């Protein structure tokens, strides 16, 4: 029965350590999610600018110029 108690105690300590670690690591998770959303926002804005340039070039093309 003694080895089972050691495994159980290790499991309980690991669970407590995990709960404490999550409290300290949660701000880093929030920062990572914020940076990911910032990257997506920059990519979307860049795509909108590229699309606007493409549309402006397409509209300014004269009718006689082949594609």
N, CA, C and O atoms as a CHARMM CRD file, in Angstrom:
* protein
*
  268
    1    1 UNK  N      0.82800  -1.20000   0.00000 PROA 1      0.00000
    2    1 UNK  CA     0.00000   0.00000   0.00000 PROA 1      0.00000
    3    1 UNK  C      0.87100   1.26200   0.00000 PROA 1      0.00000
    4    1 UNK  O      0.42600   2.32700  -0.42800 PROA 1      0.00000
    5    2 UNK  N      2.10200   1.13900   0.47800 PROA 2      0.00000
    6    2 UNK  CA     2.96400   2.30700   0.57300 PROA 2      0.00000
    7    2 UNK  C      3.29200   2.91100  -0.79800 PROA 2      0.00000
    8    2 UNK  O      3.26100   4.13500  -0.92200 PROA 2      0.00000
    9    3 UNK  N      3.61300   2.10300  -1.85400 PROA 3      0.00000
   10    3 UNK  CA     3.88700   2.71000  -3.15600 PROA 3      0.00000
   11    3 UNK  C      2.67600   3.45600  -3.72900 PROA 3      0.00000
   12    3 UNK  O      2.84500   4.45800  -4.42300 PROA 3      0.00000
   13    4 UNK  N      1.47600   2.98600  -3.45100 PROA 4      0.00000
   14    4 UNK  CA     0.28200   3.65200  -3.95400 PROA 4      0.00000
   15    4 UNK  C      0.12100   5.02000  -3.29700 PROA 4      0.00000
   16    4 UNK  O     -0.29200   5.97800  -3.95100 PROA 4      0.00000
   17    5 UNK  N      0.44100   5.11400  -2.01700 PROA 5      0.00000
   18    5 UNK  CA     0.35800   6.40600  -1.34000 PROA 5      0.00000
   19    5 UNK  C      1.36600   7.40000  -1.91300 PROA 5      0.00000
   20    5 UNK  O      1.07700   8.59100  -2.01900 PROA 5      0.00000
   21    6 UNK  N      2.54200   6.91200  -2.28000 PROA 6      0.00000
   22    6 UNK  CA     3.54500   7.78800  -2.89100 PROA 6      0.00000
   23    6 UNK  C      3.08200   8.31900  -4.24100 PROA 6      0.00000
   24    6 UNK  O      3.28100   9.49300  -4.55300 PROA 6      0.00000
   25    7 UNK  N      2.46900   7.45900  -5.03700 PROA 7      0.00000
   26    7 UNK  CA     1.95100   7.88800  -6.33500 PROA 7      0.00000
   27    7 UNK  C      0.80400   8.87700  -6.13900 PROA 7      0.00000
   28    7 UNK  O      0.71300   9.87200  -6.85700 PROA 7      0.00000
   29    8 UNK  N     -0.05400   8.61100  -5.18800 PROA 8      0.00000
   30    8 UNK  CA    -1.17300   9.51600  -4.92500 PROA 8      0.00000
   31    8 UNK  C     -0.66700  10.87900  -4.44100 PROA 8      0.00000
   32    8 UNK  O     -1.17700  11.91700  -4.86300 PROA 8      0.00000
   33    9 UNK  N      0.32600  10.87400  -3.56600 PROA 9      0.00000
   34    9 UNK  CA     0.88100  12.13400  -3.08000 PROA 9      0.00000
   35    9 UNK  C      1.54300  12.91000  -4.21700 PROA 9      0.00000
   36    9 UNK  O      1.42700  14.13300  -4.28200 PROA 9      0.00000
   37   10 UNK  N      2.23100  12.21000  -5.10500 PROA 10     0.00000
   38   10 UNK  CA     2.84800  12.86100  -6.25700 PROA 10     0.00000
   39   10 UNK  C      1.78100  13.46800  -7.16000 PROA 10     0.00000
   40   10 UNK  O      1.95500  14.57700  -7.66500 PROA 10     0.00000
   41   11 UNK  N      0.68900  12.75800  -7.36400 PROA 11     0.00000
   42   11 UNK  CA    -0.40600  13.27400  -8.17800 PROA 11     0.00000
   43   11 UNK  C     -1.03800  14.51300  -7.57700 PROA 11     0.00000
   44   11 UNK  O     -1.34400  15.46900  -8.29000 PROA 11     0.00000
   45   12 UNK  N     -1.23500  14.50000  -6.26600 PROA 12     0.00000
   46   12 UNK  CA    -1.82700  15.65900  -5.59400 PROA 12     0.00000
   47   12 UNK  C     -0.88100  16.85200  -5.66600 PROA 12     0.00000
   48   12 UNK  O     -1.32100  17.97300  -5.91900 PROA 12     0.00000
   49   13 UNK  N      0.41400  16.62500  -5.44700 PROA 13     0.00000
   50   13 UNK  CA     1.38200  17.72200  -5.54400 PROA 13     0.00000
   51   13 UNK  C      1.45200  18.26600  -6.97300 PROA 13     0.00000
   52   13 UNK  O      1.54000  19.47700  -7.17500 PROA 13     0.00000
   53   14 UNK  N      1.41100  17.38100  -7.94900 PROA 14     0.00000
   54   14 UNK  CA     1.43200  17.83200  -9.34300 PROA 14     0.00000
   55   14 UNK  C      0.18900  18.66300  -9.65900 PROA 14     0.00000
   56   14 UNK  O      0.28100  19.67000 -10.36000 PROA 14     0.00000
   57   15 UNK  N     -0.95700  18.25300  -9.15400 PROA 15     0.00000
   58   15 UNK  CA    -2.19300  19.01000  -9.37400 PROA 15     0.00000
   59   15 UNK  C     -2.10500  20.39100  -8.72100 PROA 15     0.00000
   60   15 UNK  O     -2.49300  21.38600  -9.33300 PROA 15     0.00000
   61   16 UNK  N     -1.61000  20.46000  -7.50800 PROA 16     0.00000
   62   16 UNK  CA    -1.44600  21.75100  -6.83800 PROA 16     0.00000
   63   16 UNK  C     -0.44300  22.63700  -7.57200 PROA 16     0.00000
   64   16 UNK  O     -0.66900  23.83700  -7.73200 PROA 16     0.00000
   65   17 UNK  N      0.66400  22.04400  -8.01600 PROA 17     0.00000
   66   17 UNK  CA     1.65700  22.80400  -8.76300 PROA 17     0.00000
   67   17 UNK  C      1.05700  23.34000 -10.05600 PROA 17     0.00000
   68   17 UNK  O      1.31400  24.48400 -10.43200 PROA 17     0.00000
   69   18 UNK  N      0.25500  22.51600 -10.74300 PROA 18     0.00000
   70   18 UNK  CA    -0.39000  22.94600 -11.98200 PROA 18     0.00000
   71   18 UNK  C     -1.33600  24.11600 -11.73600 PROA 18     0.00000
   72   18 UNK  O     -1.35200  25.07200 -12.51100 PROA 18     0.00000
   73   19 UNK  N     -2.11900  24.04900 -10.67100 PROA 19     0.00000
   74   19 UNK  CA    -3.05300  25.13300 -10.35600 PROA 19     0.00000
   75   19 UNK  C     -2.30500  26.43600 -10.06300 PROA 19     0.00000
   76   19 UNK  O     -2.74100  27.50700 -10.48300 PROA 19     0.00000
   77   20 UNK  N     -1.20000  26.35100  -9.35700 PROA 20     0.00000
   78   20 UNK  CA    -0.40500  27.54200  -9.05400 PROA 20     0.00000
   79   20 UNK  C      0.26900  28.06500 -10.31900 PROA 20     0.00000
   80   20 UNK  O      0.31600  29.27600 -10.53800 PROA 20     0.00000
   81   21 UNK  N      0.79000  27.16600 -11.15400 PROA 21     0.00000
   82   21 UNK  CA     1.47400  27.57800 -12.38400 PROA 21     0.00000
   83   21 UNK  C      0.50900  28.25700 -13.34800 PROA 21     0.00000
   84   21 UNK  O      0.88600  29.20800 -14.03100 PROA 21     0.00000
   85   22 UNK  N     -0.71700  27.78400 -13.41000 PROA 22     0.00000
   86   22 UNK  CA    -1.69900  28.38100 -14.31200 PROA 22     0.00000
   87   22 UNK  C     -1.96700  29.83500 -13.92200 PROA 22     0.00000
   88   22 UNK  O     -2.11900  30.68900 -14.79600 PROA 22     0.00000
   89   23 UNK  N     -2.02400  30.11900 -12.65000 PROA 23     0.00000
   90   23 UNK  CA    -2.27100  31.48600 -12.19100 PROA 23     0.00000
   91   23 UNK  C     -1.14200  32.40500 -12.66300 PROA 23     0.00000
   92   23 UNK  O     -1.39700  33.54200 -13.05900 PROA 23     0.00000
   93   24 UNK  N      0.10600  31.92000 -12.62200 PROA 24     0.00000
   94   24 UNK  CA     1.23200  32.75000 -13.03100 PROA 24     0.00000
   95   24 UNK  C      1.40400  32.79700 -14.55100 PROA 24     0.00000
   96   24 UNK  O      1.89900  33.79100 -15.08400 PROA 24     0.00000
   97   25 UNK  N      1.00400  31.74000 -15.24800 PROA 25     0.00000
   98   25 UNK  CA     1.18800  31.68700 -16.69800 PROA 25     0.00000
   99   25 UNK  C      0.01600  32.28600 -17.47100 PROA 25     0.00000
  100   25 UNK  O      0.13200  32.51500 -18.67500 PROA 25     0.00000
  101   26 UNK  N     -1.09400  32.53900 -16.81700 PROA 26     0.00000
  102   26 UNK  CA    -2.26800  33.08200 -17.49600 PROA 26     0.00000
  103   26 UNK  C     -1.99700  34.42800 -18.17200 PROA 26     0.00000
  104   26 UNK  O     -2.45000  34.62500 -19.30000 PROA 26     0.00000
  105   27 UNK  N     -1.28500  35.35600 -17.54600 PROA 27     0.00000
  106   27 UNK  CA    -0.99100  36.61500 -18.25300 PROA 27     0.00000
  107   27 UNK  C     -0.17700  36.39600 -19.53000 PROA 27     0.00000
  108   27 UNK  O     -0.38700  37.09600 -20.52100 PROA 27     0.00000
  109   28 UNK  N      0.74600  35.43700 -19.51800 PROA 28     0.00000
  110   28 UNK  CA     1.52600  35.15200 -20.71700 PROA 28     0.00000
  111   28 UNK  C      0.65600  34.57300 -21.81800 PROA 28     0.00000
  112   28 UNK  O      0.88100  34.84200 -22.99800 PROA 28     0.00000
  113   29 UNK  N     -0.32700  33.78800 -21.44300 PROA 29     0.00000
  114   29 UNK  CA    -1.26900  33.25700 -22.42300 PROA 29     0.00000
  115   29 UNK  C     -2.08300  34.38500 -23.03200 PROA 29     0.00000
  116   29 UNK  O     -2.32700  34.39900 -24.23900 PROA 29     0.00000
  117   30 UNK  N     -2.50200  35.32500 -22.20400 PROA 30     0.00000
  118   30 UNK  CA    -3.24100  36.47800 -22.71200 PROA 30     0.00000
  119   30 UNK  C     -2.40000  37.32100 -23.65300 PROA 30     0.00000
  120   30 UNK  O     -2.89800  37.80000 -24.67200 PROA 30     0.00000
  121   31 UNK  N     -1.12400  37.50800 -23.32200 PROA 31     0.00000
  122   31 UNK  CA    -0.23100  38.27000 -24.19700 PROA 31     0.00000
  123   31 UNK  C     -0.05500  37.54200 -25.52500 PROA 31     0.00000
  124   31 UNK  O     -0.06100  38.17600 -26.58000 PROA 31     0.00000
  125   32 UNK  N      0.10300  36.22000 -25.48700 PROA 32     0.00000
  126   32 UNK  CA     0.27900  35.45400 -26.72300 PROA 32     0.00000
  127   32 UNK  C     -0.95400  35.55100 -27.60400 PROA 32     0.00000
  128   32 UNK  O     -0.83400  35.70600 -28.81900 PROA 32     0.00000
  129   33 UNK  N     -2.13900  35.46100 -27.00800 PROA 33     0.00000
  130   33 UNK  CA    -3.36800  35.57600 -27.79000 PROA 33     0.00000
  131   33 UNK  C     -3.49500  36.98200 -28.35800 PROA 33     0.00000
  132   33 UNK  O     -3.91100  37.14800 -29.50500 PROA 33     0.00000
  133   34 UNK  N     -3.14400  37.99400 -27.57300 PROA 34     0.00000
  134   34 UNK  CA    -3.19100  39.36600 -28.04800 PROA 34     0.00000
  135   34 UNK  C     -2.24100  39.60000 -29.21600 PROA 34     0.00000
  136   34 UNK  O     -2.59700  40.28100 -30.17800 PROA 34     0.00000
  137   35 UNK  N     -1.03600  39.04000 -29.13800 PROA 35     0.00000
  138   35 UNK  CA    -0.08700  39.18600 -30.24300 PROA 35     0.00000
  139   35 UNK  C     -0.56800  38.45300 -31.48900 PROA 35     0.00000
  140   35 UNK  O     -0.34500  38.91600 -32.60700 PROA 35     0.00000
  141   36 UNK  N     -1.22500  37.31400 -31.30200 PROA 36     0.00000
  142   36 UNK  CA    -1.75800  36.58600 -32.45500 PROA 36     0.00000
  143   36 UNK  C     -2.85600  37.39900 -33.13600 PROA 36     0.00000
  144   36 UNK  O     -2.89300  37.47600 -34.36400 PROA 36     0.00000
  145   37 UNK  N     -3.74500  38.00100 -32.35900 PROA 37     0.00000
  146   37 UNK  CA    -4.79600  38.83200 -32.94800 PROA 37     0.00000
  147   37 UNK  C     -4.19700  40.06900 -33.62000 PROA 37     0.00000
  148   37 UNK  O     -4.70100  40.51200 -34.65200 PROA 37     0.00000
  149   38 UNK  N     -3.12800  40.63300 -33.04700 PROA 38     0.00000
  150   38 UNK  CA    -2.46200  41.77900 -33.66000 PROA 38     0.00000
  151   38 UNK  C     -1.85800  41.38900 -35.01200 PROA 38     0.00000
  152   38 UNK  O     -1.94300  42.15000 -35.97600 PROA 38     0.00000
  153   39 UNK  N     -1.25400  40.21000 -35.08000 PROA 39     0.00000
  154   39 UNK  CA    -0.68500  39.74100 -36.34500 PROA 39     0.00000
  155   39 UNK  C     -1.77500  39.55200 -37.39000 PROA 39     0.00000
  156   39 UNK  O     -1.59700  39.92700 -38.54900 PROA 39     0.00000
  157   40 UNK  N     -2.90100  38.97400 -36.98900 PROA 40     0.00000
  158   40 UNK  CA    -4.01600  38.78900 -37.92800 PROA 40     0.00000
  159   40 UNK  C     -4.53400  40.14100 -38.40400 PROA 40     0.00000
  160   40 UNK  O     -4.85200  40.30400 -39.58200 PROA 40     0.00000
  161   41 UNK  N     -4.61900  41.10700 -37.50200 PROA 41     0.00000
  162   41 UNK  CA    -5.10500  42.43900 -37.85900 PROA 41     0.00000
  163   41 UNK  C     -4.17100  43.09700 -38.87200 PROA 41     0.00000
  164   41 UNK  O     -4.63400  43.68800 -39.84700 PROA 41     0.00000
  165   42 UNK  N     -2.86100  42.99800 -38.64900 PROA 42     0.00000
  166   42 UNK  CA    -1.88500  43.58500 -39.57300 PROA 42     0.00000
  167   42 UNK  C     -1.97100  42.91600 -40.93900 PROA 42     0.00000
  168   42 UNK  O     -1.88300  43.59300 -41.96400 PROA 42     0.00000
  169   43 UNK  N     -2.14000  41.59700 -40.96700 PROA 43     0.00000
  170   43 UNK  CA    -2.25900  40.87600 -42.23500 PROA 43     0.00000
  171   43 UNK  C     -3.51400  41.30600 -42.98400 PROA 43     0.00000
  172   43 UNK  O     -3.47200  41.49900 -44.19900 PROA 43     0.00000
  173   44 UNK  N     -4.62600  41.45700 -42.27900 PROA 44     0.00000
  174   44 UNK  CA    -5.87700  41.87000 -42.92600 PROA 44     0.00000
  175   44 UNK  C     -5.75700  43.29100 -43.47000 PROA 44     0.00000
  176   44 UNK  O     -6.22000  43.56600 -44.57700 PROA 44     0.00000
  177   45 UNK  N     -5.15100  44.18500 -42.71800 PROA 45     0.00000
  178   45 UNK  CA    -4.97700  45.56200 -43.18800 PROA 45     0.00000
  179   45 UNK  C     -4.05800  45.58000 -44.41100 PROA 45     0.00000
  180   45 UNK  O     -4.32600  46.30000 -45.37300 PROA 45     0.00000
  181   46 UNK  N     -2.99400  44.80500 -44.38200 PROA 46     0.00000
  182   46 UNK  CA    -2.09800  44.71400 -45.54000 PROA 46     0.00000
  183   46 UNK  C     -2.81100  44.16200 -46.76700 PROA 46     0.00000
  184   46 UNK  O     -2.59400  44.64100 -47.88000 PROA 46     0.00000
  185   47 UNK  N     -3.65700  43.16100 -46.57000 PROA 47     0.00000
  186   47 UNK  CA    -4.41700  42.61200 -47.68500 PROA 47     0.00000
  187   47 UNK  C     -5.40300  43.63500 -48.24300 PROA 47     0.00000
  188   47 UNK  O     -5.60400  43.70000 -49.45600 PROA 47     0.00000
  189   48 UNK  N     -6.01700  44.43200 -47.37600 PROA 48     0.00000
  190   48 UNK  CA    -6.94600  45.47400 -47.83900 PROA 48     0.00000
  191   48 UNK  C     -6.20600  46.53500 -48.65100 PROA 48     0.00000
  192   48 UNK  O     -6.72200  47.00400 -49.66600 PROA 48     0.00000
  193   49 UNK  N     -5.01200  46.91600 -48.22100 PROA 49     0.00000
  194   49 UNK  CA    -4.22700  47.89900 -48.96100 PROA 49     0.00000
  195   49 UNK  C     -3.81400  47.33000 -50.32000 PROA 49     0.00000
  196   49 UNK  O     -3.89700  48.02300 -51.33300 PROA 49     0.00000
  197   50 UNK  N     -3.37000  46.07300 -50.34500 PROA 50     0.00000
  198   50 UNK  CA    -2.98400  45.44100 -51.60700 PROA 50     0.00000
  199   50 UNK  C     -4.17900  45.35700 -52.55200 PROA 50     0.00000
  200   50 UNK  O     -4.03500  45.58500 -53.75300 PROA 50     0.00000
  201   51 UNK  N     -5.35400  45.03200 -52.02100 PROA 51     0.00000
  202   51 UNK  CA    -6.55100  44.95500 -52.84600 PROA 51     0.00000
  203   51 UNK  C     -6.92600  46.32900 -53.39300 PROA 51     0.00000
  204   51 UNK  O     -7.33400  46.44600 -54.54900 PROA 51     0.00000
  205   52 UNK  N     -6.79000  47.36800 -52.57200 PROA 52     0.00000
  206   52 UNK  CA    -7.10300  48.73400 -53.02600 PROA 52     0.00000
  207   52 UNK  C     -6.15100  49.15900 -54.14100 PROA 52     0.00000
  208   52 UNK  O     -6.57800  49.78400 -55.11200 PROA 52     0.00000
  209   53 UNK  N     -4.87600  48.82800 -54.01300 PROA 53     0.00000
  210   53 UNK  CA    -3.91800  49.15800 -55.07400 PROA 53     0.00000
  211   53 UNK  C     -4.25600  48.39600 -56.34700 PROA 53     0.00000
  212   53 UNK  O     -4.19300  48.96300 -57.43800 PROA 53     0.00000
  213   54 UNK  N     -4.61100  47.12700 -56.22600 PROA 54     0.00000
  214   54 UNK  CA    -4.97700  46.32300 -57.38800 PROA 54     0.00000
  215   54 UNK  C     -6.20500  46.90600 -58.10000 PROA 54     0.00000
  216   54 UNK  O     -6.23100  46.99400 -59.32700 PROA 54     0.00000
  217   55 UNK  N     -7.21500  47.30300 -57.32600 PROA 55     0.00000
  218   55 UNK  CA    -8.42600  47.88200 -57.91000 PROA 55     0.00000
  219   55 UNK  C     -8.10200  49.21500 -58.57500 PROA 55     0.00000
  220   55 UNK  O     -8.60300  49.49200 -59.66500 PROA 55     0.00000
  221   56 UNK  N     -7.27500  50.04800 -57.94300 PROA 56     0.00000
  222   56 UNK  CA    -6.92600  51.35000 -58.51600 PROA 56     0.00000
  223   56 UNK  C     -6.17700  51.17300 -59.83000 PROA 56     0.00000
  224   56 UNK  O     -6.42100  51.91000 -60.78500 PROA 56     0.00000
  225   57 UNK  N     -5.27200  50.21000 -59.88800 PROA 57     0.00000
  226   57 UNK  CA    -4.54100  49.96200 -61.14000 PROA 57     0.00000
  227   57 UNK  C     -5.47700  49.42400 -62.21700 PROA 57     0.00000
  228   57 UNK  O     -5.34400  49.76900 -63.39100 PROA 57     0.00000
  229   58 UNK  N     -6.40800  48.59400 -61.82200 PROA 58     0.00000
  230   58 UNK  CA    -7.33400  48.00800 -62.79700 PROA 58     0.00000
  231   58 UNK  C     -8.25600  49.08700 -63.36500 PROA 58     0.00000
  232   58 UNK  O     -8.53800  49.08300 -64.56300 PROA 58     0.00000
  233   59 UNK  N     -8.72700  50.00400 -62.53200 PROA 59     0.00000
  234   59 UNK  CA    -9.62100  51.06800 -62.99800 PROA 59     0.00000
  235   59 UNK  C     -8.88400  52.11200 -63.83100 PROA 59     0.00000
  236   59 UNK  O     -9.45900  52.69800 -64.74800 PROA 59     0.00000
  237   60 UNK  N     -7.61300  52.34200 -63.51400 PROA 60     0.00000
  238   60 UNK  CA    -6.87600  53.37600 -64.23200 PROA 60     0.00000
  239   60 UNK  C     -6.31000  52.86600 -65.56000 PROA 60     0.00000
  240   60 UNK  O     -5.77200  53.65300 -66.33900 PROA 60     0.00000
  241   61 UNK  N     -6.42000  51.57500 -65.82600 PROA 61     0.00000
  242   61 UNK  CA    -5.93100  50.99600 -67.07200 PROA 61     0.00000
  243   61 UNK  C     -6.82200  51.50500 -68.20700 PROA 61     0.00000
  244   61 UNK  O     -8.04400  51.54600 -68.07000 PROA 61     0.00000
  245   62 UNK  N     -6.20200  51.89400 -69.33600 PROA 62     0.00000
  246   62 UNK  CA    -7.00200  52.37900 -70.46600 PROA 62     0.00000
  247   62 UNK  C     -7.60700  51.18900 -71.20100 PROA 62     0.00000
  248   62 UNK  O     -7.14000  50.06000 -71.05500 PROA 62     0.00000
  249   63 UNK  N     -8.63900  51.44500 -71.98600 PROA 63     0.00000
  250   63 UNK  CA    -9.36700  50.38100 -72.68400 PROA 63     0.00000
  251   63 UNK  C     -8.51200  49.73300 -73.76800 PROA 63     0.00000
  252   63 UNK  O     -8.68700  48.54700 -74.04700 PROA 63     0.00000
  253   64 UNK  N     -7.59100  50.47400 -74.39100 PROA 64     0.00000
  254   64 UNK  CA    -6.80000  49.93500 -75.48100 PROA 64     0.00000
  255   64 UNK  C     -5.65800  49.04100 -75.02200 PROA 64     0.00000
  256   64 UNK  O     -5.10000  48.29700 -75.82900 PROA 64     0.00000
  257   65 UNK  N     -5.30500  49.09500 -73.77000 PROA 65     0.00000
  258   65 UNK  CA    -4.16900  48.30000 -73.27200 PROA 65     0.00000
  259   65 UNK  C     -4.61900  46.86600 -73.01400 PROA 65     0.00000
  260   65 UNK  O     -5.57300  46.63600 -72.27200 PROA 65     0.00000
  261   66 UNK  N     -3.92300  45.88800 -73.63400 PROA 66     0.00000
  262   66 UNK  CA    -4.32400  44.48900 -73.36700 PROA 66     0.00000
  263   66 UNK  C     -3.95300  44.07600 -71.95100 PROA 66     0.00000
  264   66 UNK  O     -3.02500  44.62000 -71.35300 PROA 66     0.00000
  265   67 UNK  N     -4.67300  43.13000 -71.43800 PROA 67     0.00000
  266   67 UNK  CA    -4.49000  42.67000 -70.05500 PROA 67     0.00000
  267   67 UNK  C     -3.17500  41.95100 -69.87800 PROA 67     0.00000
  268   67 UNK  O     -2.86200  41.49900 -68.77700 PROA 67     0.00000
